[in-house]
Amino acid sequence: METSSSSAEETRAGWSAVLELVRLTGAHHVITRHGRAAAVLVPSDWHAKAGGKLDDTITAQVAARGLGMLVDRAQAGQHVAVTYRGGAGAVAVPPEWHTQVVAPRPE
């Protein structure tokens, strides 16, 4: 699984490229604030397979204009889907949830 990261400001400036990376390649993108993970964008299908439950859905345009709100919601524990042209795009999830899901399972 490819993982990239950028600050909230960098993510806002390059929103289209970040969403495209997650949506088309299946990469996971960590959004940081003050040097710490604040939210992780994951592909919608990966989120569903991982057993994630959605709290809300917003459009990519709303997310781009209100990226701070999207990150705030993920930090508060919410899973927010971001649609792209009416279809599945990505899901912003809390970093703690993402870490638990991708952690190796003891055998």
C-alpha positions, 0 to 999 in steps of 0.5 A: 500500500502506497502512502503519501503525506502532506500538511493540511495547507499543502493538501489544500493547495494540491487537493485535486492531485491528492484526491486523484492519487487516493481515488485512482491508485489506491494510495493512502494519504496522511494529512498532518497538522503541526507535524502530527497525523490529523486525518488519513484519506483512504480509498472508499472501497478499502474503507468498506472492506476494512469495516469502516462505518460512514458518519457523513458524505460530502462532495470533493468541492465542499471538502476542498473549501472546508478542508480544515473542517474535514480534518477536524471531523476526522480528528474527532473520530468521524469517518467522512466520505468525499464523493467525486462527480457523484461517485465514490472518491475517498474517506477521511478517517481518524489516524488512530483507526487507520493505524489499528486497521493496517497493523499486523495481526498477531497469529 
